[in-house]
Amino acid sequence: MTAVTDTCPHCAYPVLAGESFCEECGRAIHAGAPGACTACGSASLGADGYCGRCGVRQPTGRDHHETVAGNSAGVSDRGRRHSRNEDAMALAEVGDRVMAGVVCDGVSSSPRPDEGSLAAVEAGMATLLKELRSGTGQVDATRAAVARAAAAIAVLGTYDDAPACTYVSAVVAPDQVTIGWVGDSRAYWLGARPTRLTTDDNSGGMLTAWLGADAGEVIPQVSTFEPDGPGVIIVCSDGLWNYLPSAEDMAQAAPDAAVSPLPTAQALVRLANDAGGRDNITVLVIPFEKGSSPK
């Protein structure tokens, strides 16, 4: 016979040796027990990731994610107010001294925005790499990547049930930088003259362009410049730029971005969380070793 060794810390029901969950209330006997809700300790976790007892969504690998590629880095974080991270990011080396980055911000009012942003990022980055490595120019590759990302998220829903997201990408080569975007995620240039590189597809606080089955024809904005001194490209979602809206604000908050990309990305995410973290936060930090400010 197995001996009673303790009582449940939640309901005081007798607990048998070796048990992880209380037979009476169903909650974890020990904090952090595998398979237990992180909020209430219940074992009633659904396949959708939510606790069947308290309704809290359980953490996933996307709640906080960091990536490093070449001389660049990125961080994506759930923030303090949202129950899940609806942002997605990708960062990759294309070739010698060429970096590519993509950030998508899921539209929270749409269904399954986290799935939509991830599908768009994965399709956009895959296409961007394929096109650039095959010799396609940066502008054409950027447009092809946006088109593929738009198609990838569109197939996830219908006009009346459409996941949606914004999109911004950067291709940073030794002689040129190309930015493409749809929506209000942003790119900044931090150099001798900090500059915001994107204009929001936004009117009166409402998005006027996005990716999704209900988006209509997607026509990305694309810009290029040839820097003439050292600097850094920042690519981010509005969870960061809402706290640092101007290029000067961003530059002051990231003084060591060129030499410390990952610590800078981590610090920017902490800044947004310390300021309230009211949205998901994603930032890519991509140094440009030759350039300075857009001509």
C-alpha positions in Angstrom: 0.0 0.0 0.0 1.3 3.4 -0.9 1.6 5.7 2.1 0.1 9.2 2.3 3.1 11.6 2.6 1.6 15.0 2.4 -1.5 17.1 1.6 -2.3 19.1 -1.6 -1.1 22.7 -1.1 -4.3 23.9 -2.8 -7.1 21.9 -1.2 -5.4 19.9 1.6 -6.5 16.6 0.1 -4.2 13.7 1.2 -1.4 13.1 -1.3 0.3 9.8 -2.0 4.0 9.4 -2.5 5.1 9.9 -6.0 2.0 11.8 -7.2 2.4 14.9 -9.2 -1.3 16.0 -9.3 -4.0 16.0 -6.7 -6.8 13.5 -7.3 -9.3 15.8 -5.7 -8.7 19.2 -7.3 -6.5 18.2 -10.3 -3.8 20.8 -9.6 0.0 20.3 -9.5 1.3 19.3 -6.1 4.7 20.9 -6.9 5.2 24.2 -8.6 6.4 23.8 -12.2 5.4 20.2 -12.5 5.5 19.0 -16.1 2.1 19.2 -17.8 0.8 21.7 -15.3 -0.8 25.1 -16.0 1.8 27.8 -15.2 -0.9 30.0 -13.7 -3.0 27.7 -11.5 -1.2 24.3 -11.6 -4.1 22.4 -13.1 -3.4 19.4 -15.3 -6.4 20.3 -17.5 -4.4 21.7 -20.5 -6.2 21.6 -23.8 -4.7 20.9 -27.2 -5.2 24.6 -28.1 -2.7 25.5 -25.4 -5.2 27.0 -22.9 -5.9 25.7 -19.4 -9.3 24.2 -19.0 -9.5 25.4 -15.4 -8.4 29.0 -15.4 -8.3 29.7 -19.2 -4.8 31.0 -19.2 -2.8 30.3 -22.4 0.4 28.4 -21.7 3.8 29.7 -22.8 5.2 28.6 -26.1 8.6 28.7 -27.8 7.4 31.9 -29.5 6.8 33.8 -26.3 10.4 34.8 -26.3 12.8 34.0 -29.2 16.3 35.2 -30.0 18.2 34.6 -33.2 21.7 35.4 -34.5 22.9 35.2 -38.1 26.2 36.5 -39.4 26.8 39.9 -37.8 23.2 40.5 -37.0 20.6 39.5 -34.4 17.0 39.6 -33.5 14.6 39.2 -30.5 10.9 38.7 -30.5 8.9 38.8 -27.2 5.3 38.4 -26.2 5.3 41.6 -24.1 3.4 42.1 -20.9 -0.2 42.4 -22.0 -0.8 39.8 -24.7 -1.5 36.1 -24.0 0.6 35.0 -27.1 3.2 36.4 -29.4 1.6 37.2 -32.7 4.8 38.6 -34.2 7.2 36.5 -36.3 10.7 37.1 -37.6 13.4 35.6 -39.7 17.1 36.5 -40.2 19.6 34.9 -42.6 22.9 35.4 -44.4 22.3 35.5 -48.1 26.0 35.4 -49.1 29.2 37.2 -48.4 28.4 40.3 -46.3 24.7 40.2 -47.4 22.0 39.9 -44.8 18.2 39.5 -45.1 15.6 40.0 -42.4 11.8 39.9 -42.3 9.4 40.9 -39.5 5.6 40.3 -39.6 3.1 41.6 -37.0 -0.1 39.6 -36.7 -3.2 41.8 -36.6 -4.8 41.0 -33.3 -8.3 41.6 -34.4 -8.0 39.0 -37.1 -8.4 35.2 -36.5 -5.2 33.2 -35.8 -2.9 36.1 -36.3 0.1 34.2 -34.9 -0.3 31.5 -37.6 -0.7 34.1 -40.3 2.5 36.1 -39.3 4.5 32.9 -39.1 3.4 31.7 -42.5 4.1 35.0 -44.1 7.6 35.3 -42.6 8.6 31.8 -43.6 7.3 32.2 -47.2 8.8 35.7 -47.5 12.2 34.7 -46.3 12.4 31.5 -48.3 11.5 33.5 -51.5 13.9 36.3 -50.7 16.8 33.9 -50.2 15.9 31.9 -53.3 15.6 35.0 -55.5 18.7 36.7 -54.3 20.9 33.6 -54.5 19.7 33.1 -58.1 20.9 36.5 -59.0 17.6 38.5 -58.9 18.1 42.1 -58.0 17.2 43.3 -54.5 14.1 45.2 -55.6 12.6 42.5 -57.7 13.5 39.9 -55.0 11.8 42.0 -52.4 8.6 42.3 -54.4 8.6 38.6 -55.1 9.0 37.8 -51.4 6.1 40.0 -50.5 3.9 38.4 -53.1 4.7 34.9 -51.9 4.2 35.9 -48.2 0.8 37.4 -49.2 -0.2 34.2 -50.9 0.9 32.0 -48.0 -1.2 33.9 -45.5 -4.2 34.2 -47.8 -4.6 30.4 -48.1 -5.1 30.2 -44.4 -8.5 31.7 -44.5 -11.3 33.3 -46.5 -12.5 36.9 -46.9 -14.7 36.5 -43.8 -12.2 34.5 -41.8 -8.8 35.9 -42.7 -5.6 35.9 -40.6 -3.8 39.2 -41.3 -0.4 40.7 -40.7 1.9 43.5 -41.6 5.2 42.9 -43.4 8.6 44.6 -43.5 11.9 43.3 -44.9 15.5 44.5 -45.3 18.2 43.3 -47.6 21.6 44.7 -46.5 24.4 44.4 -48.9 27.9 46.1 -48.9 26.8 48.7 -51.5 23.0 49.0 -51.1 20.1 48.5 -48.7 16.6 47.6 -49.8 13.5 47.9 -47.7 10.1 46.5 -48.5 6.9 46.9 -46.5 3.1 46.5 -46.2 1.4 48.0 -43.2 2.9 49.8 -40.2 5.9 47.7 -39.1 9.0 49.9 -39.6 12.7 50.1 -40.6 15.1 52.7 -39.4 18.6 53.8 -40.4 20.9 54.6 -37.4 24.0 56.4 -38.6 25.4 59.9 -38.8 21.9 61.1 -39.6 19.3 58.7 -38.1 16.4 58.2 -40.6 13.1 56.4 -40.6 13.0 54.4 -43.8 9.3 53.4 -44.0 6.0 55.3 -44.1 3.1 53.7 -42.3 0.1 52.3 -44.3 -2.1 53.8 -41.7 -4.9 56.4 -41.6 -6.6 57.6 -38.4 -5.1 54.7 -36.5 -6.4 52.1 -38.9 -4.3 50.0 -41.3 -4.8 50.7 -44.9 -2.7 47.8 -46.2 -1.9 44.4 -44.9 -1.4 40.8 -45.9 -4.4 38.4 -45.7 -7.3 36.9 -47.7 -9.3 40.1 -47.3 -6.4 42.4 -48.2 -7.2 42.8 -51.9 -4.3 43.4 -54.3 -1.1 43.7 -52.3 1.3 46.4 -53.6 4.3 46.7 -51.4 6.3 49.9 -51.0 10.0 49.4 -51.8 12.9 51.8 -51.3 16.6 51.6 -51.7 19.6 53.7 -50.7 23.4 53.6 -50.9 24.9 54.6 -47.5 28.2 56.4 -47.4 29.4 55.6 -43.9 28.8 53.0 -41.1 25.4 52.4 -39.5 22.7 50.0 -38.6 19.4 48.9 -40.0 16.6 48.4 -37.4 13.6 46.4 -38.5 10.8 46.2 -36.0 7.1 45.8 -35.1 5.0 48.6 -33.5 5.4 46.9 -30.1 8.9 48.6 -30.1 8.4 51.8 -32.2 5.3 52.9 -30.3 7.8 53.6 -27.5 10.6 55.0 -29.8 8.7 56.5 -32.7 11.4 58.8 -34.2 14.8 57.7 -35.7 16.5 60.0 -33.1 14.7 58.2 -30.3 15.7 54.8 -31.7 19.4 55.9 -32.1 19.6 57.2 -28.6 18.3 53.9 -27.2 20.7 51.8 -29.3 24.1 53.6 -29.1 26.1 50.3 -29.4 24.0 48.6 -32.1 26.8 48.4 -34.6 29.1 46.5 -32.3 26.6 44.6 -30.1 23.6 43.6 -32.2 22.2 40.9 -29.8 22.6 42.9 -26.6 21.1 45.9 -28.4 18.0 43.9 -29.5 17.7 42.5 -26.0 17.9 46.0 -24.5 15.3 47.4 -26.8 12.9 44.6 -26.0 13.5 45.3 -22.3 12.9 49.0 -22.8 9.5 48.3 -24.4 8.5 45.9 -21.7 9.6 48.2 -18.9 7.5 51.0 -20.6 4.4 48.7 -20.3 4.9 46.0 -23.0 1.4 46.6 -24.3 2.0 44.8 -27.5 4.2 42.0 -28.9 7.8 43.3 -29.5 10.1 42.2 -32.3 13.4 43.8 -33.5 16.2 42.9 -35.9 19.5 44.7 -35.6 21.6 44.5 -38.9 24.9 46.4 -39.0 26.0 48.1 -42.2 29.8 48.2 -42.2 30.3 50.7 -45.0 27.3 53.0 -44.9 26.1 56.0 -43.0 23.0 57.9 -44.2 20.7 57.7 -47.2 21.7 59.8 -50.1 
